Amino acid sequence: MIIANTLADGFVVFLTEAHSWTNDITKGAVAETDEQAESLLTAAKQAEQTNVVIDPYLIPINIEDGLRKPTEYREYIRATGPTVPIPS
């Protein structure tokens, strides 16, 4: 998958199959081959060049019980939110 931040507000987003951006990890495109990953990364870098997103990069994920879970802790937090309760 490709993860990035939107330039306008800094939100975490994922690249979709249609090369648009979503904050819903379940709607992000999953690359199953190196060629697919390279194609997604190329599209993401084009969006970076037009100032839509910043710092797009590939992240590895596991699919467990139908849920997409980033394998790296940093990306897991970015995808799911803080690991501690936020005071109200």
ChimeraX commands (.cxc) that place a marker at each C-alpha (Angstrom):
marker #1 position 0.00,0.00,0.00 radius 0.5
marker #1 position 0.96,3.63,-0.38 radius 0.5
marker #1 position 0.65,5.93,2.62 radius 0.5
marker #1 position 1.11,9.71,2.60 radius 0.5
marker #1 position -0.15,12.91,4.21 radius 0.5
marker #1 position -2.38,15.44,2.51 radius 0.5
marker #1 position -0.61,18.74,2.02 radius 0.5
marker #1 position -3.64,20.86,2.89 radius 0.5
marker #1 position -4.34,19.43,6.34 radius 0.5
marker #1 position -1.70,16.78,7.10 radius 0.5
marker #1 position -4.16,13.89,7.38 radius 0.5
marker #1 position -2.91,10.35,6.74 radius 0.5
marker #1 position -4.19,8.97,3.44 radius 0.5
marker #1 position -3.86,5.86,1.29 radius 0.5
marker #1 position -3.72,5.67,-2.49 radius 0.5
marker #1 position -6.70,3.93,-4.11 radius 0.5
marker #1 position -6.84,1.81,-7.27 radius 0.5
marker #1 position -8.26,4.88,-9.07 radius 0.5
marker #1 position -5.20,6.90,-7.95 radius 0.5
marker #1 position -7.26,9.08,-5.65 radius 0.5
marker #1 position -6.67,9.38,-1.90 radius 0.5
marker #1 position -8.69,8.08,1.02 radius 0.5
marker #1 position -8.26,8.15,4.78 radius 0.5
marker #1 position -9.87,4.67,4.94 radius 0.5
marker #1 position -7.23,1.93,4.82 radius 0.5
marker #1 position -9.85,-0.55,3.59 radius 0.5
marker #1 position -10.25,1.48,0.39 radius 0.5
marker #1 position -6.53,1.74,-0.36 radius 0.5
marker #1 position -4.97,-0.20,-3.22 radius 0.5
marker #1 position -2.96,-3.28,-2.29 radius 0.5
marker #1 position 0.01,-4.10,-4.52 radius 0.5
marker #1 position 0.57,-7.81,-4.87 radius 0.5
marker #1 position 3.57,-7.65,-7.20 radius 0.5
marker #1 position 6.64,-5.46,-7.50 radius 0.5
marker #1 position 5.26,-4.05,-10.76 radius 0.5
marker #1 position 1.97,-3.07,-9.09 radius 0.5
marker #1 position 3.87,-1.47,-6.22 radius 0.5
marker #1 position 6.04,0.53,-8.62 radius 0.5
marker #1 position 2.97,1.68,-10.57 radius 0.5
marker #1 position 1.24,2.85,-7.38 radius 0.5
marker #1 position 4.37,4.61,-6.19 radius 0.5
marker #1 position 4.72,6.39,-9.54 radius 0.5
marker #1 position 1.13,7.65,-9.28 radius 0.5
marker #1 position 1.73,8.76,-5.70 radius 0.5
marker #1 position 4.89,10.64,-6.64 radius 0.5
marker #1 position 2.93,12.47,-9.37 radius 0.5
marker #1 position 0.43,13.57,-6.74 radius 0.5
marker #1 position 3.33,14.78,-4.63 radius 0.5
marker #1 position 4.64,16.83,-7.57 radius 0.5
marker #1 position 1.25,18.56,-7.88 radius 0.5
marker #1 position 1.16,19.31,-4.13 radius 0.5
marker #1 position -1.74,17.00,-3.28 radius 0.5
marker #1 position 0.22,14.86,-0.81 radius 0.5
marker #1 position 3.61,14.84,0.83 radius 0.5
marker #1 position 6.00,11.98,1.51 radius 0.5
marker #1 position 4.20,9.06,-0.18 radius 0.5
marker #1 position 5.85,5.68,0.33 radius 0.5
marker #1 position 5.12,1.97,0.23 radius 0.5
marker #1 position 4.20,0.19,3.43 radius 0.5
marker #1 position 3.97,-3.55,3.99 radius 0.5
marker #1 position 0.69,-4.87,5.35 radius 0.5
marker #1 position -0.76,-8.15,6.53 radius 0.5
marker #1 position -4.37,-9.07,5.92 radius 0.5
marker #1 position -5.79,-10.77,9.01 radius 0.5
marker #1 position -9.46,-11.74,9.24 radius 0.5
marker #1 position -10.09,-9.50,6.23 radius 0.5
marker #1 position -8.52,-6.46,7.92 radius 0.5
marker #1 position -5.48,-4.63,6.57 radius 0.5
marker #1 position -2.85,-4.14,9.22 radius 0.5
marker #1 position 0.43,-2.32,8.60 radius 0.5
marker #1 position 3.31,-4.49,9.77 radius 0.5
marker #1 position 5.43,-1.60,11.03 radius 0.5
marker #1 position 4.34,-0.02,14.32 radius 0.5
marker #1 position 4.74,3.56,13.05 radius 0.5
marker #1 position 2.41,2.95,10.10 radius 0.5
marker #1 position -0.01,1.02,12.30 radius 0.5
marker #1 position -0.36,4.07,14.53 radius 0.5
marker #1 position -0.68,6.38,11.52 radius 0.5
marker #1 position -3.42,4.16,10.07 radius 0.5
marker #1 position -5.39,3.52,13.27 radius 0.5
marker #1 position -4.75,6.53,15.48 radius 0.5
marker #1 position -3.14,7.11,18.87 radius 0.5
marker #1 position -2.42,4.18,21.15 radius 0.5
marker #1 position -3.40,6.07,24.29 radius 0.5
marker #1 position -6.73,7.74,25.08 radius 0.5
marker #1 position -6.92,11.40,24.11 radius 0.5
marker #1 position -8.19,13.56,26.99 radius 0.5
marker #1 position -11.49,15.26,26.26 radius 0.5
marker link #1:1,2 radius 0.2
marker link #1:2,3 radius 0.2
marker link #1:3,4 radius 0.2
marker link #1:4,5 radius 0.2
marker link #1:5,6 radius 0.2
marker link #1:6,7 radius 0.2
marker link #1:7,8 radius 0.2
marker link #1:8,9 radius 0.2
marker link #1:9,10 radius 0.2
marker link #1:10,11 radius 0.2
marker link #1:11,12 radius 0.2
marker link #1:12,13 radius 0.2
marker link #1:13,14 radius 0.2
marker link #1:14,15 radius 0.2
marker link #1:15,16 radius 0.2
marker link #1:16,17 radius 0.2
marker link #1:17,18 radius 0.2
marker link #1:18,19 radius 0.2
marker link #1:19,20 radius 0.2
marker link #1:20,21 radius 0.2
marker link #1:21,22 radius 0.2
marker link #1:22,23 radius 0.2
marker link #1:23,24 radius 0.2
marker link #1:24,25 radius 0.2
marker link #1:25,26 radius 0.2
marker link #1:26,27 radius 0.2
marker link #1:27,28 radius 0.2
marker link #1:28,29 radius 0.2
marker link #1:29,30 radius 0.2
marker link #1:30,31 radius 0.2
marker link #1:31,32 radius 0.2
marker link #1:32,33 radius 0.2
marker link #1:33,34 radius 0.2
marker link #1:34,35 radius 0.2
marker link #1:35,36 radius 0.2
marker link #1:36,37 radius 0.2
marker link #1:37,38 radius 0.2
marker link #1:38,39 radius 0.2
marker link #1:39,40 radius 0.2
marker link #1:40,41 radius 0.2
marker link #1:41,42 radius 0.2
marker link #1:42,43 radius 0.2
marker link #1:43,44 radius 0.2
marker link #1:44,45 radius 0.2
marker link #1:45,46 radius 0.2
marker link #1:46,47 radius 0.2
marker link #1:47,48 radius 0.2
marker link #1:48,49 radius 0.2
marker link #1:49,50 radius 0.2
marker link #1:50,51 radius 0.2
marker link #1:51,52 radius 0.2
marker link #1:52,53 radius 0.2
marker link #1:53,54 radius 0.2
marker link #1:54,55 radius 0.2
marker link #1:55,56 radius 0.2
marker link #1:56,57 radius 0.2
marker link #1:57,58 radius 0.2
marker link #1:58,59 radius 0.2
marker link #1:59,60 radius 0.2
marker link #1:60,61 radius 0.2
marker link #1:61,62 radius 0.2
marker link #1:62,63 radius 0.2
marker link #1:63,64 radius 0.2
marker link #1:64,65 radius 0.2
marker link #1:65,66 radius 0.2
marker link #1:66,67 radius 0.2
marker link #1:67,68 radius 0.2
marker link #1:68,69 radius 0.2
marker link #1:69,70 radius 0.2
marker link #1:70,71 radius 0.2
marker link #1:71,72 radius 0.2
marker link #1:72,73 radius 0.2
marker link #1:73,74 radius 0.2
marker link #1:74,75 radius 0.2
marker link #1:75,76 radius 0.2
marker link #1:76,77 radius 0.2
marker link #1:77,78 radius 0.2
marker link #1:78,79 radius 0.2
marker link #1:79,80 radius 0.2
marker link #1:80,81 radius 0.2
marker link #1:81,82 radius 0.2
marker link #1:82,83 radius 0.2
marker link #1:83,84 radius 0.2
marker link #1:84,85 radius 0.2
marker link #1:85,86 radius 0.2
marker link #1:86,87 radius 0.2
marker link #1:87,88 radius 0.2
view
